[in-house]
Amino acid sequence: MKFDFQLPVSALVLMICCLLFPFLQNISFPLFDGMTVTAVESVQALLLLFFGVFSFFYLRPLEMEDGKKQFWLWAVAWWLLLFGRSISWGRDYFPDIPKPYFRMISVLMIAPVVFMLFSPHLRAEIAHKFKTVHLSFWAVLLVVVGLVVSDAVEHSRYLAPFFLHDMMYKDLIEEVYEFPLIIGLFLVAYPIMQQDHVFDELHSLQFYKE
């Protein structure tokens, strides 16, 4: 695995936000009886859904060669899985529906991510990308920071006091630190998407010329 240490503006902005998030408690940021947290969760769900839809229509994986096709369909399935998890498989919006239905939805959304790994084309492409692509170091760092901090706040781990000073803001701080995790994942994936998109476009042009 190789890293690209160039700092994108988007990653820099997110890093600054990570430093500022704890101060939401100091300025008594309004929670509106939980509505603020609900709004943040809804924005996150929309982001995850958008990243999945964008990946599919930007890359058109069904038109790609084997390997890349399976890899990007798998990536889209991951975005949809994260979207489903973020809305508790739909329970957040339809709380009166019996729980077994949501369990069924979760199985249907998790299954593609798991069973696609049986494809030799996918496994070969994952191994190829692991050896050849350059991952943005700063985007990976954002993912790690977002995951560690949100988990620490949610489960009151030893790092939590550095970010959470008022228990009333526990849910908000946990949720806002999921933004660098979600957006960081996209910043990791997007340069790889661009490379494969350009390669596929050049391959198509060469095919038409022949």
C-alpha positions in Angstrom: 0.0 0.0 0.0 1.3 3.5 -0.9 0.3 6.8 0.5 -0.1 10.2 -1.2 0.9 12.9 1.4 -0.5 15.9 -0.6 -3.0 17.7 1.6 -6.3 18.4 -0.3 -8.3 21.5 0.7 -11.3 19.4 1.6 -9.3 17.3 4.0 -7.8 20.5 5.6 -11.3 21.9 6.1 -12.4 18.7 7.8 -9.4 18.7 10.1 -10.2 22.2 11.2 -13.8 21.1 11.8 -12.5 18.2 13.9 -10.7 20.7 16.1 -13.7 23.0 16.4 -16.4 20.4 17.1 -15.8 20.2 20.9 -16.4 23.9 21.1 -20.0 23.4 20.2 -20.5 22.6 23.9 -18.8 25.8 25.0 -21.1 28.0 22.9 -24.2 26.1 24.1 -25.1 25.1 20.6 -28.9 24.6 20.5 -30.0 21.0 20.6 -33.8 21.7 20.1 -34.9 18.7 22.1 -32.9 16.2 20.0 -33.9 17.7 16.6 -30.4 18.9 15.9 -29.0 15.3 16.3 -31.8 14.0 14.1 -31.0 16.5 11.4 -27.3 15.6 11.6 -28.1 11.9 11.2 -30.4 12.7 8.3 -27.6 14.6 6.5 -25.2 11.7 7.1 -27.7 9.3 5.6 -28.2 11.5 2.5 -24.4 11.7 2.1 -24.0 8.0 2.2 -26.8 7.5 -0.3 -25.4 10.2 -2.6 -21.9 8.7 -2.5 -23.4 5.3 -3.5 -25.5 6.8 -6.4 -22.7 9.0 -7.5 -20.2 6.1 -7.6 -22.6 4.0 -9.7 -23.4 6.7 -12.3 -19.9 8.2 -12.5 -18.2 4.9 -13.1 -20.9 2.9 -14.8 -19.4 -0.3 -13.4 -21.7 -2.6 -15.4 -19.9 -1.4 -18.6 -16.4 -2.0 -17.1 -14.2 -5.1 -17.6 -14.3 -7.9 -15.1 -12.4 -7.0 -12.0 -13.2 -3.3 -12.0 -16.8 -4.1 -12.6 -17.1 -6.3 -9.5 -14.9 -4.0 -7.4 -17.0 -0.9 -8.0 -20.3 -2.8 -7.7 -19.0 -4.0 -4.3 -18.1 -0.4 -3.4 -21.6 0.8 -4.2 -23.0 -2.1 -2.1 -20.8 -0.9 0.8 -22.2 2.7 0.5 -25.8 1.3 0.4 -25.0 -0.9 3.4 -23.6 2.1 5.4 -26.7 4.1 4.4 -29.0 1.3 5.6 -27.1 1.0 8.8 -27.3 4.8 9.4 -31.1 4.7 9.3 -31.3 1.4 11.3 -32.5 -0.3 8.1 -35.5 2.0 7.9 -36.6 1.7 11.5 -35.9 5.3 12.1 -38.6 6.3 9.7 -41.1 3.5 10.2 -40.9 2.6 13.9 -44.3 0.9 14.0 -43.3 -1.9 11.5 -42.4 -5.2 13.2 -38.7 -5.7 13.8 -38.4 -9.0 11.7 -38.9 -6.9 8.6 -35.9 -4.7 9.4 -33.8 -7.8 10.1 -34.7 -9.1 6.7 -33.7 -5.7 5.1 -30.4 -5.8 7.0 -29.7 -9.3 5.7 -30.5 -8.3 2.1 -28.2 -5.3 2.3 -25.3 -7.1 4.0 -25.5 -10.2 1.8 -24.1 -8.6 -1.4 -21.1 -7.2 0.4 -20.3 -10.6 1.8 -21.1 -12.9 -1.1 -19.4 -10.8 -3.7 -16.2 -11.7 -2.0 -16.5 -15.2 -3.4 -15.9 -13.7 -6.9 -12.2 -14.4 -7.9 -12.4 -11.2 -10.1 -13.2 -9.1 -7.1 -10.5 -10.6 -4.9 -7.9 -10.2 -7.6 -8.9 -6.5 -8.1 -8.8 -5.8 -4.4 -5.3 -7.3 -4.3 -4.2 -5.4 -7.3 -5.5 -2.1 -5.9 -3.9 -2.8 -2.6 -0.5 -3.1 -4.3 -0.8 -0.3 -6.8 -3.1 2.6 -5.7 -1.9 5.6 -3.8 -4.2 6.3 -0.9 -4.5 9.9 0.5 -2.8 9.8 3.9 -4.8 12.7 5.2 -8.1 11.1 4.1 -7.2 7.9 5.8 -6.2 9.8 8.9 -9.7 11.5 8.9 -11.4 8.1 8.7 -9.3 6.8 11.6 -9.9 10.0 13.7 -13.7 10.0 13.0 -14.0 6.3 13.9 -11.9 6.5 17.0 -13.5 9.6 18.4 -17.1 8.8 17.6 -16.6 5.3 19.2 -14.9 6.7 22.2 -17.7 9.2 22.8 -20.4 6.6 22.2 -18.9 4.1 24.6 -17.4 6.5 27.1 -13.8 5.3 26.4 -10.7 6.9 27.9 -10.4 9.4 25.1 -13.9 10.7 25.5 -13.2 13.4 28.1 -10.9 15.2 25.6 -13.9 15.7 23.3 -16.9 15.6 25.5 -17.2 18.0 28.4 -21.0 18.1 28.8 -23.0 14.8 28.7 -26.0 16.7 27.3 -24.0 16.9 24.1 -22.9 13.3 23.9 -25.1 12.3 21.0 -24.3 15.4 19.0 -20.5 15.1 19.5 -20.7 11.4 18.5 -22.6 12.2 15.4 -20.5 15.2 14.2 -17.3 13.1 14.4 -18.9 10.6 12.0 -18.7 13.3 9.3 -14.9 13.0 8.9 -15.4 9.2 8.9 -18.0 9.3 6.1 -16.4 12.1 4.0 -12.9 10.7 4.6 -14.0 7.4 3.1 -15.2 9.2 0.0 -11.9 11.2 -0.2 -10.1 7.9 -0.1 -12.2 6.4 -2.8 -12.6 9.3 -5.2 -9.0 9.5 -6.5 -9.2 5.7 -7.3 -12.5 6.3 -9.0 -11.0 9.0 -11.1 -8.1 6.7 -12.2 -10.4 3.9 -13.2 -12.8 6.3 -14.9 -10.0 7.8 -17.0 -8.7 4.4 -17.8 -12.1 3.1 -18.9 -12.7 6.2 -21.0 -9.3 5.8 -22.8 -10.0 2.1 -23.2 -13.4 2.9 -24.8 -11.9 5.4 -27.2 -9.2 2.9 -28.3 -12.0 0.3 -28.9 -14.0 2.7 -31.1 -10.9 3.7 -33.1 -10.2 0.1 -33.8 
